[in-house]
């Protein structure tokens, strides 16, 4: 059976919120979801191909910086895999 990913897994992998993933998965060009019992999953290979097409040649890994508090040092979020291209 193919590897399946949940919204939470996609959010963690992409470094975005669940609401962003929900908005992206509602797009007509996003791969079709599969219902497994009471949960919704997407075939990992299909989602990865879709994400690659959306990047349009941009690097597949990126770093995003957020300031947690005014005096706090920046927090760097790195996508799953821990490598930055």
Secondary structure, DSSP 8 states (H G I E B T S, - for coil): ---EE-HHHHHHHHT--HHHHHHHHTSTTS---EEETTEEEEEHHHHHHHHHHHHTTS-S--EEEEESSTTS-EEEEE-TTS---
